[in-house]
């Protein structure tokens, strides 16, 4: 064995040793991150797959996903709404984005676990998967950059960012996976047939939640613009148009741009059915003003110039120290786009810059600015870039030989500080639909006739009224304000003001005609309790006057009219009317 052979073996051994050291360090840091991640997640699912009622559902939109998932499970036609979602109107076009509900329904059907559980699980899973894909993408630039990006993603579990999880941004959470896979496709877009995958992902994104997909494509536009300028392609083509032939064969940017254009027909094939209804989502009232009546860039926390309804809105100060890292990362990203020539960095930085920019406007319709709740995931490249630059500076300044030790210390410091300041707090497990409510809803599902009308009386937690669509039956709800006004007068009346369907203004028939305005469906109507087949009511209230009023009303229905108790538990009672349309009890002053 010669000297050269010995040196070669030593170099190979050193390379392998350094490689395994890096791999082991990365693995250890990922395990630490995963432990904290699992701790954060347990706040939202309680560490359980199944729950006796919708768990941590804090808004009506959360119930909506479970409703449409059950619609998928039990109905054959997904193109039109079932009777219980349209209150009897036939042939109404289903305009709801069904990608999330279909995935939810499939997993629910396969496992036997209720759809409402998978509403939460899928949001959490897709957020984690999206973060993982972005991490893998960032590793193509540098593994330290990728690791330093991860801590920011933990903020998505802290209020107000957790709005995306508990308040029903399920469609956006599902769409995020299609966005990041599409982003990954850009890296390989010069390869054969990748445009098909991109087209499918873009189409799936539009079907899931169009706005985020539109934002992604603004990032694509910025990326191609940057590459065309950097490589002086536009200038060269202006001087010599014939050179386009060579560009189409040899230039990665032009080949990728060509394939991106090829992906558009693929995308359209997958979403053709939704063309007639996309417009209904893009031309609603903008919510930019909700973030600040006198400020375009809604940066500041709540002030006198901001709408009072801001408790769940996201502003830069909610990021605490991360807001400064975001600003530094943004400046660095713009610098890299202009002065550095790294295609991979151009792709992901263009994406992050445009996701950030789109959070300040509502050009893509109502609630565009809700993308802010997902910034902790989608903006991890900017924070990673800031921390990576800081790590590089410290390494040079300290002349630290053990760069891995310095890097590990920085990562652990950031992750610990993040855990201290951004650990999510537990909320009420069942803020609206507890096990008693869910048992009553299941009873209605199994026992109430399809053509029967059920009236939901006032309840302390009935303000998230979409949960009653889970009955899968025709149900009407008392107008909360009118009913409470009625209670305050201390006059027990058999007349109540009911409210119509929640999304009735978007009803369109299969033949593209607008559904006619039926008073019983679209407006508040004064009706008699005796016109309903069933009355659903809570037996208890935190307001004594409400509890007394409701109980007295139910007692009068039983004593003076032909109502009987057909179901009750510790919280809920359901009455059945055996004399539909009969004369109801007369008004009575409640002493």
C-alpha positions as CSV (number, residue, x, y, z in Angstrom):
1,X,0.0,0.0,0.0
2,X,1.5,3.3,-1.1
3,X,1.5,6.7,0.5
4,X,-1.2,8.0,-1.9
5,X,-3.4,5.1,-1.1
6,X,-3.0,5.8,2.7
7,X,-3.9,9.4,2.2
8,X,-6.9,8.5,0.1
9,X,-8.2,6.1,2.8
10,X,-7.7,8.8,5.5
11,X,-9.5,11.4,3.4
12,X,-12.4,8.9,2.8
13,X,-12.5,8.1,6.5
14,X,-12.5,11.8,7.5
15,X,-15.3,12.5,5.0
16,X,-17.4,9.7,6.3
17,X,-16.8,10.8,9.9
18,X,-17.7,14.4,9.2
19,X,-20.8,13.3,7.3
20,X,-22.1,11.1,10.0
21,X,-21.4,13.8,12.6
22,X,-23.6,16.2,10.6
23,X,-26.3,13.6,10.1
24,X,-26.3,12.7,13.8
25,X,-26.5,16.3,14.8
26,X,-29.3,17.0,12.4
27,X,-31.2,14.0,13.6
28,X,-30.8,14.9,17.3
29,X,-32.0,18.5,16.6
30,X,-34.9,17.2,14.5
31,X,-35.9,14.9,17.4
32,X,-35.9,17.8,19.8
33,X,-38.0,19.8,17.4
34,X,-40.4,16.8,17.0
35,X,-40.9,16.4,20.8
36,X,-41.9,20.1,21.1
37,X,-44.1,19.8,18.0
38,X,-46.0,16.8,19.5
39,X,-46.4,18.7,22.8
40,X,-47.9,21.6,20.9
41,X,-50.2,19.4,18.8
42,X,-51.6,17.6,21.9
43,X,-53.3,20.8,22.9
44,X,-55.6,20.5,19.9
45,X,-56.4,16.7,19.8
46,X,-55.8,15.8,23.5
47,X,-53.5,13.1,22.3
48,X,-56.5,11.1,21.1
49,X,-57.7,10.0,17.7
50,X,-61.4,9.8,18.6
51,X,-63.5,12.1,20.9
52,X,-67.2,11.8,22.0
53,X,-68.0,15.2,20.4
54,X,-66.5,17.8,18.1
55,X,-63.3,18.6,20.0
56,X,-61.8,22.1,20.0
57,X,-64.2,23.4,17.4
58,X,-64.2,27.1,18.1
59,X,-66.2,28.4,15.2
60,X,-68.9,27.5,12.7
61,X,-66.5,26.9,9.8
62,X,-65.0,24.0,11.7
63,X,-68.4,22.3,11.9
64,X,-68.9,23.1,8.2
65,X,-66.1,20.7,7.2
66,X,-67.6,17.9,9.2
67,X,-71.0,18.6,7.7
68,X,-69.7,18.4,4.1
69,X,-67.6,15.3,5.0
70,X,-70.8,13.5,6.2
71,X,-72.5,14.8,3.1
72,X,-69.8,12.9,1.1
73,X,-70.2,9.8,3.3
74,X,-74.0,9.5,3.0
75,X,-74.9,11.0,-0.4
76,X,-74.3,9.9,-3.9
77,X,-74.5,13.2,-5.8
78,X,-71.9,15.7,-4.7
79,X,-72.8,18.2,-7.4
80,X,-76.0,19.4,-5.8
81,X,-76.8,20.1,-2.2
82,X,-78.9,17.6,-0.1
83,X,-82.2,18.8,1.3
84,X,-80.8,19.4,4.8
85,X,-78.2,21.9,3.5
86,X,-80.7,23.8,1.3
87,X,-83.8,23.5,3.5
88,X,-85.8,21.8,0.8
89,X,-84.7,23.8,-2.3
90,X,-84.0,21.2,-5.0
91,X,-81.2,21.2,-7.6
92,X,-79.0,23.7,-5.8
93,X,-75.4,23.8,-7.1
94,X,-72.8,22.8,-4.4
95,X,-70.3,25.6,-4.5
96,X,-68.3,24.4,-1.4
97,X,-64.7,23.3,-2.0
98,X,-64.9,19.6,-1.5
99,X,-61.3,18.4,-1.6
100,X,-60.9,18.7,2.2
101,X,-64.3,17.1,3.0
102,X,-63.6,14.2,0.6
103,X,-60.3,13.4,2.2
104,X,-62.0,13.7,5.6
105,X,-64.8,11.5,4.6
106,X,-62.6,8.8,3.2
107,X,-60.5,8.6,6.4
108,X,-63.6,8.6,8.5
109,X,-65.2,5.8,6.5
110,X,-62.0,3.7,6.6
111,X,-61.3,4.1,10.3
112,X,-64.8,4.4,11.7
113,X,-63.8,7.6,13.5
114,X,-66.2,10.5,13.2
115,X,-65.7,13.1,10.5
116,X,-65.4,15.9,13.0
117,X,-62.3,14.3,14.5
118,X,-60.5,14.1,11.1
119,X,-61.4,17.7,10.5
120,X,-58.9,18.5,13.2
121,X,-56.4,15.7,12.4
122,X,-56.2,16.6,8.7
123,X,-55.5,20.3,9.5
124,X,-52.7,19.3,11.8
125,X,-51.3,16.6,9.5
126,X,-51.2,18.9,6.4
127,X,-49.6,21.7,8.3
128,X,-46.9,19.3,9.5
129,X,-46.4,17.8,6.0
130,X,-46.2,21.2,4.4
131,X,-43.5,22.2,6.9
132,X,-41.6,19.0,6.2
133,X,-41.7,19.5,2.4
134,X,-40.5,23.1,2.8
135,X,-37.7,21.8,5.1
136,X,-36.6,19.2,2.5
137,X,-36.6,22.0,-0.2
138,X,-34.5,24.3,2.0
139,X,-32.0,21.4,2.5
140,X,-31.2,21.7,-1.2
141,X,-29.7,25.1,-0.3
142,X,-28.2,24.2,3.0
143,X,-29.2,21.8,5.8
144,X,-28.4,24.4,8.5
145,X,-30.6,26.9,6.8
146,X,-33.3,24.4,6.7
147,X,-33.0,23.5,10.4
148,X,-32.9,27.2,11.5
149,X,-36.2,27.7,9.6
150,X,-38.2,25.2,11.6
151,X,-38.8,27.0,14.9
152,X,-41.0,29.7,13.3
153,X,-43.5,27.0,12.2
154,X,-44.4,26.4,15.9
155,X,-46.1,29.7,16.0
156,X,-49.0,28.4,14.0
157,X,-50.2,26.6,17.1
158,X,-50.3,29.8,19.2
159,X,-53.1,32.4,19.2
160,X,-53.9,34.2,16.9
161,X,-52.2,32.0,14.4
162,X,-54.1,28.9,15.7
163,X,-57.2,30.5,14.2
164,X,-56.2,28.5,11.1
165,X,-56.6,25.2,13.1
166,X,-59.5,25.8,15.5
167,X,-61.7,28.3,13.6
168,X,-62.0,26.4,10.3
169,X,-59.3,27.4,7.8
170,X,-59.4,23.7,6.9
171,X,-59.5,24.4,3.2
172,X,-56.5,26.6,3.4
173,X,-54.6,24.0,5.5
174,X,-55.4,21.3,2.9
175,X,-54.4,23.6,0.0
176,X,-51.1,24.3,1.6
177,X,-49.8,20.8,0.8
178,X,-50.7,21.3,-2.9
179,X,-48.9,24.7,-2.8
180,X,-45.6,23.4,-1.4
181,X,-45.7,20.3,-3.7
182,X,-46.2,22.7,-6.6
183,X,-43.2,24.7,-5.3
184,X,-41.2,21.5,-5.3
185,X,-42.2,20.9,-8.9
186,X,-40.7,24.2,-10.0
187,X,-37.3,22.9,-9.1
188,X,-37.7,20.0,-11.5
189,X,-39.8,21.7,-14.1
190,X,-37.2,21.4,-16.8
191,X,-37.6,17.6,-16.6
192,X,-40.0,15.6,-18.8
193,X,-43.6,15.2,-17.6
194,X,-43.2,17.2,-14.4
195,X,-45.6,19.8,-15.8
196,X,-48.3,17.2,-15.5
197,X,-47.7,16.9,-11.8
198,X,-47.6,20.7,-11.5
199,X,-50.9,21.0,-13.4
200,X,-52.6,18.4,-11.1
201,X,-51.3,20.1,-8.0
202,X,-52.4,23.6,-9.2
203,X,-55.8,22.2,-10.2
204,X,-56.1,20.5,-6.8
205,X,-55.1,23.8,-5.2
206,X,-57.8,25.8,-7.0
207,X,-60.4,23.2,-6.0
208,X,-59.3,23.3,-2.4
209,X,-59.0,27.0,-1.9
210,X,-58.3,29.2,-4.9
211,X,-56.8,32.2,-3.2
212,X,-53.7,30.5,-1.9
213,X,-53.1,28.9,-5.3
214,X,-53.4,32.3,-6.9
215,X,-50.8,33.7,-4.4
216,X,-48.5,30.8,-5.2
217,X,-48.7,31.6,-8.9
218,X,-47.8,35.3,-8.2
219,X,-44.6,33.8,-6.7
220,X,-44.0,31.8,-9.8
221,X,-44.4,34.9,-11.9
222,X,-41.8,36.7,-9.8
223,X,-39.4,33.8,-10.0
224,X,-39.6,33.7,-13.8
225,X,-39.2,37.4,-14.1
226,X,-36.1,37.3,-11.9
227,X,-34.5,34.5,-13.9
228,X,-35.3,36.2,-17.3
229,X,-33.7,39.4,-16.0
230,X,-30.7,37.8,-14.4
231,X,-29.9,35.7,-17.5
232,X,-30.5,38.6,-19.8
233,X,-32.8,36.4,-21.8
234,X,-35.3,39.2,-22.7
235,X,-32.5,41.4,-23.9
236,X,-30.9,38.7,-26.0
237,X,-34.2,37.7,-27.5
238,X,-34.9,41.3,-28.4
239,X,-31.6,41.5,-30.2
240,X,-31.9,38.1,-31.8
241,X,-35.4,36.6,-31.8
242,X,-34.2,33.5,-33.7
243,X,-32.2,32.5,-30.6
244,X,-35.5,31.3,-29.0
245,X,-34.9,27.9,-30.6
246,X,-31.7,27.4,-28.8
247,X,-33.2,28.6,-25.5
248,X,-36.1,26.2,-25.9
249,X,-33.6,23.3,-26.2
250,X,-30.9,24.3,-23.8
251,X,-31.9,27.0,-21.3
252,X,-33.4,25.7,-18.0
253,X,-35.4,28.9,-17.4
254,X,-37.1,28.9,-20.8
255,X,-37.7,25.1,-20.7
256,X,-39.3,25.5,-17.3
257,X,-41.4,28.4,-18.4
258,X,-42.6,26.4,-21.4
259,X,-43.5,23.5,-19.2
260,X,-45.3,25.8,-16.8
261,X,-47.5,27.0,-19.7
262,X,-48.0,23.3,-20.6
263,X,-49.3,22.7,-17.1
264,X,-52.2,25.2,-17.4
265,X,-54.4,22.9,-19.7
266,X,-53.8,20.0,-17.2
267,X,-54.9,22.3,-14.4
268,X,-58.0,23.4,-16.3
269,X,-59.0,19.8,-17.0
270,X,-59.1,19.0,-13.3
271,X,-61.2,22.1,-12.4
272,X,-63.5,22.6,-15.4
273,X,-66.6,22.0,-13.3
274,X,-65.9,24.9,-11.0
275,X,-65.5,27.6,-13.7
276,X,-69.1,28.9,-13.3
277,X,-68.8,29.4,-9.5
278,X,-65.3,30.7,-9.0
279,X,-66.4,34.2,-9.6
280,X,-68.7,34.1,-6.6
281,X,-65.7,33.9,-4.4
282,X,-63.6,36.5,-6.1
283,X,-66.0,39.4,-6.1
284,X,-67.1,39.7,-2.5
285,X,-66.4,42.6,-0.1
286,X,-62.8,43.0,0.6
287,X,-61.7,42.5,4.2
288,X,-58.5,44.6,4.0
289,X,-60.4,47.4,5.9
290,X,-61.0,45.0,8.8
291,X,-57.3,45.2,9.4
292,X,-57.2,48.9,9.6
293,X,-59.5,51.6,8.3
294,X,-56.7,54.1,7.7
295,X,-53.7,51.9,7.0
296,X,-53.0,49.9,3.9
297,X,-50.3,47.9,5.6
298,X,-52.0,46.5,8.7
299,X,-48.8,46.4,10.8
300,X,-49.8,47.9,14.1
301,X,-51.6,46.1,16.9
302,X,-55.1,47.2,17.9
303,X,-55.4,51.0,17.8
304,X,-58.2,53.6,17.5
305,X,-57.8,53.4,13.7
306,X,-58.3,49.6,13.6
307,X,-61.7,47.9,13.5
308,X,-62.7,46.6,16.9
309,X,-63.1,43.1,15.5
310,X,-59.4,42.3,15.5
311,X,-59.0,39.7,18.3
312,X,-58.2,37.0,15.8
313,X,-56.3,39.1,13.2
314,X,-52.6,38.8,12.7
315,X,-50.2,41.7,13.0
316,X,-46.4,41.7,12.9
317,X,-46.1,42.3,16.7
318,X,-47.7,38.9,17.2
319,X,-44.5,37.4,16.0
320,X,-42.6,39.1,18.9
321,X,-38.8,38.8,18.1
322,X,-39.5,36.9,14.9
323,X,-40.9,40.0,13.3
324,X,-37.4,41.5,13.1
325,X,-36.0,38.3,11.7
326,X,-38.8,38.4,9.1
327,X,-37.9,41.9,8.1
328,X,-34.2,41.1,7.9
329,X,-35.0,37.9,5.9
330,X,-37.1,39.9,3.5
331,X,-34.3,42.4,2.9
332,X,-31.8,39.6,2.4
333,X,-34.2,37.7,0.1
334,X,-34.6,40.8,-2.1
335,X,-30.8,41.2,-2.1
336,X,-30.3,37.5,-3.1
337,X,-32.9,37.8,-5.9
338,X,-31.0,40.7,-7.4
339,X,-27.4,39.9,-6.8
340,X,-27.0,36.2,-6.3
341,X,-27.4,33.5,-9.0
342,X,-28.9,30.5,-7.2
343,X,-31.9,29.0,-8.9
344,X,-33.2,27.0,-5.9
345,X,-33.0,30.1,-3.7
346,X,-34.8,32.2,-6.3
347,X,-37.7,29.7,-6.4
348,X,-38.3,29.6,-2.6
349,X,-37.5,33.2,-1.9
350,X,-39.8,34.5,-4.7
351,X,-42.5,32.3,-3.2
352,X,-42.1,33.7,0.4
353,X,-41.8,37.3,-0.8
354,X,-45.1,37.1,-2.6
355,X,-46.9,35.2,0.2
356,X,-45.8,38.0,2.5
357,X,-46.9,40.7,0.1
358,X,-50.3,39.1,-0.5
359,X,-51.0,39.2,3.2
360,X,-51.4,43.0,3.0
361,X,-54.1,43.1,0.2
362,X,-57.4,41.6,-0.7
363,X,-57.0,41.5,-4.5
364,X,-58.1,37.9,-4.5
365,X,-61.4,38.5,-2.9
366,X,-62.8,38.2,0.6
367,X,-60.6,37.1,3.4
368,X,-57.4,37.0,1.3
369,X,-55.5,38.4,4.3
370,X,-56.3,35.3,6.3
371,X,-53.1,33.9,4.7
372,X,-51.4,35.7,7.6
373,X,-52.5,32.9,10.0
374,X,-50.3,30.5,7.9
375,X,-47.3,32.8,7.7
376,X,-45.5,30.8,10.4
377,X,-45.3,27.9,8.0
378,X,-45.0,29.7,4.6
379,X,-42.5,32.3,5.7
380,X,-40.0,29.9,7.3
381,X,-37.5,30.5,4.5
382,X,-37.2,34.2,5.4
383,X,-36.5,33.5,9.1
384,X,-34.2,30.6,8.2
385,X,-32.2,33.0,6.0
386,X,-31.9,35.6,8.8
387,X,-30.7,33.1,11.3
388,X,-28.4,31.4,8.8
389,X,-26.7,34.7,8.1
390,X,-26.4,35.4,11.8
391,X,-24.9,32.0,12.4
392,X,-22.3,32.6,9.6
393,X,-21.4,36.0,11.1
394,X,-20.9,34.6,14.6
395,X,-18.8,31.8,13.2
396,X,-16.5,34.3,11.6
397,X,-16.5,36.7,14.5
398,X,-15.7,34.1,17.1
399,X,-13.4,32.1,14.9
400,X,-15.2,29.1,16.3
401,X,-13.5,25.9,15.1
402,X,-16.5,23.8,16.2
403,X,-19.1,25.3,14.0
404,X,-21.5,22.5,14.7
405,X,-21.4,23.4,18.4
406,X,-22.2,27.0,17.7
407,X,-25.0,26.1,15.3
408,X,-26.5,23.6,17.8
409,X,-26.4,26.2,20.5
410,X,-28.2,28.7,18.3
411,X,-30.9,26.2,17.2
412,X,-31.5,25.1,20.8
413,X,-31.6,28.7,22.0
414,X,-34.2,29.7,19.4
415,X,-36.3,26.6,20.0
416,X,-36.3,27.1,23.8
417,X,-37.3,30.7,23.5
418,X,-40.0,29.8,21.0
419,X,-41.3,27.1,23.4
420,X,-41.4,29.6,26.3
421,X,-43.2,32.4,24.5
422,X,-45.4,30.5,22.0
423,X,-46.6,27.4,23.8
424,X,-50.3,27.2,23.0
425,X,-52.8,27.4,25.9
426,X,-55.5,24.7,26.3
427,X,-59.0,26.0,25.6
428,X,-62.4,24.5,26.5
429,X,-62.4,21.0,25.1
430,X,-66.1,21.3,24.0
431,X,-66.8,25.0,23.7
432,X,-70.0,24.5,21.6
433,X,-70.8,20.9,20.9
434,X,-70.2,18.8,24.0
435,X,-71.0,15.0,24.2
436,X,-74.6,15.7,25.4
437,X,-75.2,17.9,22.3
438,X,-73.6,15.4,20.0
439,X,-75.7,12.5,21.4
440,X,-78.9,14.6,20.7
441,X,-77.7,15.4,17.2
442,X,-77.1,11.7,16.6
443,X,-80.6,10.9,17.9
444,X,-82.1,13.4,15.4
445,X,-80.0,11.8,12.6
446,X,-81.4,8.3,13.3
447,X,-85.0,9.1,14.3
448,X,-86.3,12.3,12.7
449,X,-88.0,11.9,9.3
450,X,-86.4,13.5,6.3
451,X,-89.5,15.7,5.6
452,X,-89.8,16.8,9.2
453,X,-89.0,20.3,10.4
454,X,-86.9,20.7,13.6
455,X,-86.7,24.0,15.4
456,X,-83.6,24.8,17.4
457,X,-84.5,27.1,20.3
458,X,-82.2,29.6,21.9
459,X,-79.2,28.1,23.8
460,X,-76.1,29.7,25.4
461,X,-73.8,28.1,22.9
462,X,-76.0,28.0,19.8
463,X,-74.4,31.0,18.2
464,X,-72.2,28.6,16.1
465,X,-75.3,27.5,14.3
466,X,-73.7,25.5,11.6
467,X,-73.2,22.7,14.0
468,X,-76.9,21.9,13.8
469,X,-76.5,21.0,10.1
470,X,-74.8,17.9,11.5
471,X,-78.3,16.6,12.2
472,X,-78.5,15.9,8.5
473,X,-82.2,16.9,8.7
474,X,-84.2,20.1,7.9
475,X,-83.6,22.3,10.9
476,X,-84.5,26.0,11.5
477,X,-83.0,28.2,14.2
478,X,-84.6,30.9,16.3
479,X,-83.1,34.4,15.7
480,X,-80.9,34.8,18.8
481,X,-81.4,38.6,19.2
482,X,-85.1,38.5,18.6
483,X,-85.6,35.5,20.9
484,X,-83.6,37.2,23.7
485,X,-85.6,40.4,23.2
486,X,-88.7,38.3,23.6
487,X,-87.4,36.7,26.8
488,X,-86.6,40.2,28.3
489,X,-90.3,41.1,28.0
490,X,-91.2,38.2,30.3
491,X,-94.0,37.2,28.0
492,X,-94.1,33.5,27.1
493,X,-95.2,33.4,23.4
494,X,-95.7,30.6,21.0
495,X,-94.5,32.8,18.2
496,X,-90.8,32.9,17.4
497,X,-88.7,34.7,14.8
498,X,-86.7,32.1,12.8
499,X,-83.8,32.7,10.5
500,X,-83.1,31.1,7.1
501,X,-80.2,29.3,5.7
502,X,-76.8,30.7,6.3
503,X,-75.4,30.7,2.8
504,X,-78.6,31.2,0.9
505,X,-77.4,34.2,-1.0
506,X,-75.1,31.9,-3.0
507,X,-77.8,29.5,-4.0
508,X,-77.7,28.8,-7.8
509,X,-79.7,26.1,-9.5
510,X,-78.2,23.6,-11.9
511,X,-79.6,25.5,-14.8
512,X,-77.6,28.6,-13.7
513,X,-80.6,30.5,-12.4
514,X,-80.6,32.2,-9.1
515,X,-82.9,30.6,-6.5
516,X,-86.0,32.7,-5.9
517,X,-86.2,34.5,-2.6
518,X,-88.4,32.3,-0.4
519,X,-89.2,34.0,2.8
520,X,-89.0,30.8,4.9
521,X,-85.5,30.2,3.6
522,X,-83.8,33.5,3.2
523,X,-85.3,35.9,5.7
524,X,-86.5,36.1,9.3
525,X,-90.1,34.9,9.6
526,X,-92.4,34.9,12.6
527,X,-93.7,31.4,13.0
528,X,-95.6,29.3,15.5
529,X,-93.9,26.6,17.6
530,X,-96.7,24.3,16.7
531,X,-95.8,24.5,13.0
532,X,-92.7,22.3,13.7
533,X,-92.5,18.6,14.0
534,X,-89.7,18.7,16.6
535,X,-88.4,21.2,19.1
536,X,-84.8,21.0,20.2
537,X,-83.7,22.9,23.3
538,X,-81.1,23.1,26.0
539,X,-82.6,22.6,29.5
540,X,-80.1,24.8,31.3
541,X,-78.6,28.2,30.8
542,X,-76.1,30.4,32.6
543,X,-78.8,33.1,32.5
544,X,-81.6,32.2,35.0
545,X,-84.2,34.3,33.2
546,X,-83.5,32.4,29.9
547,X,-83.6,29.0,31.6
548,X,-86.9,29.8,33.3
549,X,-88.4,31.1,30.1
550,X,-87.4,28.1,28.0
551,X,-88.5,25.5,30.6
552,X,-91.9,27.2,31.0
553,X,-92.4,27.4,27.2
554,X,-91.6,23.6,26.9
555,X,-93.9,22.8,29.8
556,X,-96.8,24.7,28.1
557,X,-96.2,22.9,24.8
558,X,-96.5,19.6,26.7
559,X,-99.5,20.5,28.9
560,X,-101.6,22.7,26.5
561,X,-100.5,21.2,23.1
562,X,-99.9,17.8,21.8
563,X,-96.1,17.7,22.4
564,X,-94.3,14.8,24.1
565,X,-90.7,14.3,25.2
566,X,-89.0,11.8,22.8
567,X,-85.4,12.4,23.9
568,X,-83.5,14.0,26.7
569,X,-80.2,13.8,28.5
570,X,-78.5,15.9,31.2
571,X,-78.5,19.0,28.9
572,X,-80.8,18.6,25.9
573,X,-84.5,17.8,25.5
574,X,-86.3,17.1,22.3
575,X,-90.1,17.4,21.9
576,X,-92.3,15.8,19.2
577,X,-95.4,17.6,18.0
578,X,-98.3,15.2,17.4
579,X,-100.6,17.9,16.0
580,X,-98.7,19.8,13.3
581,X,-100.3,23.2,12.6
582,X,-102.6,23.1,15.6
583,X,-103.5,26.1,17.6
584,X,-100.7,26.9,20.0
585,X,-100.9,28.2,23.6
586,X,-101.7,31.9,24.2
587,X,-99.2,34.4,25.4
588,X,-98.7,34.5,29.1
589,X,-96.9,36.9,31.4
590,X,-94.1,35.1,33.2
591,X,-94.3,36.1,36.9
